[in-house]
Amino acid sequence: MEKEYKQHIEDLIVRYLSETITEEEIAELFDWIKRDETNRDLFAGYKKIWLLSGTINFDKDRLEDGGYRTKLKIESVELNEKLDKARRYIKVIGYAASILLILGFSTFFYFYHFQFSSKSAMASLKNSVEVPYGSKSQVILPDGSKVWINAGSKINYNNDFGVSSREIYLEGEAYFDVVENKKVPFYVKTDLFKIKVYGTAFNVKSYPDDELAETTLDRGAISISSNNDPDKFINVIPNQTVVIHRPSVKKQMVSKSDVSSSPNSQDIKEDQGLNVEKNVNIKNITAWKDNRLVFDKEPLEILAKRLERRYNVTIHFADEKIKSYSYTAALKEMPVDQVFKAISMTSPIQYKIDGTQVTLSINRNFNYKVTK
């Protein structure tokens, strides 16, 4: 039974790497990967062999011969000179059903511990996930970690992710739920700061056109360093937000930097350009991934950016004055017209929607009545 199970896992790994795997099988494979560190090391080693053998292609047809197998075809034996040693073993089994299945776990360890000299070649291969305005996405990384990606955001990571490093570059906003692996640290990088992760969950927002970038810890532990002082990290505990200003962006009229209006202003300290705010409401900050809209004393100018990304619209201000109007609300996500209807019912704002163009202006006839 144990031998059959190992064979089944090998089959899943091959089909994952050859992109012939189903969603149900992906879930099963990642459950196995997350089960213990040995499984994660095995998977990382298989992926390393696969990447080093870049000219090998697998048919998407699965053959039944005492269980599912993946048919291997050698499209070319012209591998890079740096892969000469790997080529010897690959050519020996060139007509086998599957390089990984035939070699099995024992031979795999030989390859896994073999020191190939093509790490730079692997690192040059990039994976990119870009989410357009009006959308959200969830990604499961090769190590089993999960990433929720907000609208107008993208992540990049090397093709050898999980083999010798786990580094992701983020532009925009994402929520990370990271699998712990002490042997291979996890890092998130932005244009302003770097986050070292210890197996935890946290939210990062770093849009290039926002004045503020921030990281909020949900659970576990992380440490952050600014790019201006990359060797000095500050530690973050749950329910803390670390905020940093982006100098290249024009300062907003009203923003979180106006700490005098913050109920936690006494908890904010300056540390190497990073502001640490304690006792934040993590549920409000991560509401976007749960299809909720939450505003907390948010000026309309900043709120408009969030709505543009979420609904893929462009918002125009007919009156500059209304940009500073502030809003607090918690809404279940709804169509964009209903969002502006709610805003217009509680403030002197009127709106006009023409396709993807939204124009906001002052409603001089507004009469707000409080219902007792």
N, C-alpha and C positions, 0 to 999 in steps of 0.2 A: 504493500500500500504506500509506504514511504517513497519507494522508487518511482511509482506511478505519479505520485504527487509532485515530485521533483521534475519529472518529465513534463507534467502539465504546466508547471510554473515556467520552465524553459520555453515551452511552446508559446505561452502568453508573452514572454519577453520578446521573442522573435517577431511575433505578430505586431507587438507594439512598435518595435523599431522599424518594421517594414510597412507600418501604417495600414495593416489589414485587420486591426482589432476592433471589436464592438465596444460600445459604451459600457455594457455590463461587464465585459472582460477587463476593461480599464479599471473599473471600480474594484474588481477582485484583485487585480495585480497590485494596485496601490494600497489596498488593505494589507497585502502580504509585505510590501515594501516597508510600510509603517510599523509592522509588527515588532521588529527588533533591528538592531544596528547591523547584524550580520547580513540580513536580507538586503539592507540598503547598500552595503559594500558589494554584495554579489551583483546587484543590478547595475551599480556604477561601473563595475568591471566589464560586464557585458557591453554596456554602452561604449566604453572606451575602445574595446575591440572593434565594435561596429564602425565607430568614427574613424579609426585608424585604417580600416579597410574600405575606404570611401568609394571605390569603384565597383563594389559588389552590390548587385541589385537582386531583390527577392521578388518572385512572382506574387501577385495578389491572389492567385488561385491556391486553395488549400487542398492537399491530396490526402485521402483517407487510406492509411496503411498501418493498421494496429493503433490508430489514434491520429489526430490531425498533425500534419507536417507542413512545412513551408518549403516550396521548391526553390532551390538555389541555382542561379545562373551567373556565370562569370561573363560579364560584358567585355571586360578588358583585363589583361594581365599586366598592363603598363601602369604599375603603381609608382608613386613617388620614390626616389632613391632612399629617402628616410624610412620607408616601409619595407625595405628589402627583407629583413628578417621575418616580418609578419607574413610577407608574400609566400615564403617557403611553406608555411603551414597551411595557408589558404589554398595554394595550388594542389596540395596533396589531397584535399577533400573537395576539389572543384566541382565534382559531379554528385556530391552527397546531397541528401535531402535538406540538410541545414547545418551550417558550420557550427552553430552553437549547440544544436541537439546532438550531433555526432560526437563533438568533443566532450560534452557532459561537464559536470561540475569539477571533476578531478583535473582534467586537462585545462579547464578554464582558469584554475588557479595559477597554472604556469604562465598563461598569457597575462593574467591580471597583475602578477608581480614582476613581469618582464618590463624592463625600463626602455620604452620607446622614446625616440628623440624628436617626435613630431608634435609636441604639445603646442607649439606656437601655431602650427597649421590648423589644429583643432580649434584653438582659441579664436582664430580669424573667422570661423563660421559663426554666424549670428542667427538667433531666433528673435523675431519681433512680433509682438501682439499690439495692434493699434485699434482703439475703440473710437468710432466717430461720434460726433455730437448726436444726441438723441438716443444713445444706446448705453448699455452696460454689459459686462462680460465676466465670466468666471473661468479661470484657468487652473488646471492641476499640473504642477511642475514635476519633472522627472523624479524628484526626491519625495514626492507625496505632499509637498506643501501646497496650499491653496491660495489663490490670489483673486480677489474681486476687483475689477478695473472699472473705474467710473468713466463717464462720457468725456470725450476730448482728451483721452490719456493714452499712453503707450508704455510698454515695458520692452527692454532688450536684455537678452542673456546669451552667453556663449553656448555653442553646441555641445561643449563638454561639461555642461552644468551638472554638478553632483559628482563628477569624477575626481577632480583635484581642487575645485573651488565651487562656491555657490554665490555668485554675484549677479545682481539685477540692477539695471539702470532704469529709473522711473522718471517720466515726465507727465505730470498731471496728478491724479489721485487714485489710490489703491488701498485696499485692506488686505493685510497679509496674515495668514495663519500658518506658521512655520513649524515644520517637523524638526525636532532637535537632532543634531548630529555633531558631537563634540570633535570628531576627526576632521570634518569639513565645515568650517564656520559659514554662516549665511550673512551676506551684506546687501543692503539697499543703498544705492547711490543716486543722488540728484545733483543738479548744478550748484547747489549751495551747501550740502552736508552729506555725511556718510553715516549710516546706521549699522551697528554691529548687533546681530540678533542671536539670542541664546535659546531659541525654541519657545515661541510666544506668539501673541496676536496683537496687531497694532495697525493704526491708520496713518497714511502719509498723504499729504496734499502739497504739491509743489508745481503749480501751473506757471509757466514762464511769464505770463502776462498778469499774474497776481503779485501785489506788493508783499504779501505775507506767505511764507511757506511754513507748514507745521506738521508735527508728528505727535500722535496721541497713543499712549500705551493702554491696551485693553487688559491684558494679563501677561504674566511672565516678567521678563526683564530685557531691556535694550540699553545700549549706550550710543551716544551721538557725538560726532565731532564736526565742526564747521570746516569747509574747504580752506578757510584762512588759517586754521590751526589744526591740521589733519591728525597730528599725533596726540592731541589732548582730547580725551573723551569725557563726557559727563554722563552719569548714570541716571536712568529714568525708571520710575516705579509706576504701577498701574494708576490710572486716573490723573496722570500728568500730561500736559501738552507742552512741547518745546516749539517755540516760534522764532523765526528768523526773518529779517527784512531783506527784500531783494532791492538793492540800491538802484538798479536800472529802471525800475518801475516808478512812475509818478506817484507820490504819496496820496492816498485816498483822503477825502474830506473827513470821514469818520472811519475808524478802524479799530481793531483790537489793540493797536498801539496806544490808544487813548485809555491808559490803564486806570485813570481816575474814575471812569464810569464802570469799571469791572468790579463785581462783588468780591473777586479774589485778588484785588490789586495788592494787598499786603503780602501775597504769596508769590509775587513775581520778582525774580532777581535777574540781574544781568550776569551772564557767564560767557566770555569769549564770543560775544555776538549772539548768543542763544538765550532767549527769554524762556524761563520755566514757569508755567502756570499750574498750580495744584488744584485738586478737587474739582476737576472738570466732569461734565456729564458725558461719558463715553457713548451712551445710547443716542444722544442727540447728534454727536459728531459722526457716528457710523450709520445714521438713519438712512442715508442714501442707498446703501446696499440692501436694505430691507424695504425699499420702495416707499419711503416716507420723506416728506419735506419738513425740515425743522429749521426755523429761524430764531435767533436769540439776539434781540436788539441789533438787527442787521440793517445797515443803511441800504437803501434801494439801489444805489450804484453798484454795490458789491453783490447784492441779491440778484440783480439783473444778469451778471456774469454767470451765476449758477444756473439761472433759468435758461439762458442762451445755450449752455452746454447740455443741459438735461433735455430740452425740447427741440434743439436744433433750429433755433429762431435767432433773429437779429433784433435787438431792442434799441429804439431810438428815443431820446429824451427831447421833447419839444420845449421843456422848461428846465433850466439847470437847477433851479431851486429844489425840485422834488428829489434830486439825487440823494439828498441828505436825510430824507424821511426814513425813519427807523421802524422795523417790524419784528414782532415776536409771534410765532405761530408754530403749531405742530399739525401737519396735515397728512392724511393718507394721499399718496401720489394720485393726481387727477389730470385730466386734459389741461393744456396750457390756458385755454380760454376761461376755465373755471378757476384757475389760480389767480388770474388777473381780475376776475369778477369778485373773488373774495377780497383782494387788495382794494378794489374800488369801493367796496361796501364798508370798509373800515377806515378809509383815509381819503383825502380830497384828490384822488387820482382818477383820471378817465383814460381808457385805452381804446386803441383801434388795431385790429388784426387784419392784415392783408397777406394771405399766404403765409410765408415765413417771416414777414416783416411786422413788428409790433411797435406802435408809437404810443408813448406815455406823455400825458400833459396834465396840467392842473384842472381840477373840476371846481370852478369858482362857485358853483351852485350847491356844493356838497353840504349836507346837513346831517351830521351824525347824531343819532338818537340812541341813548342807552335804554335797553329794555330791562325793566325791573322784574 
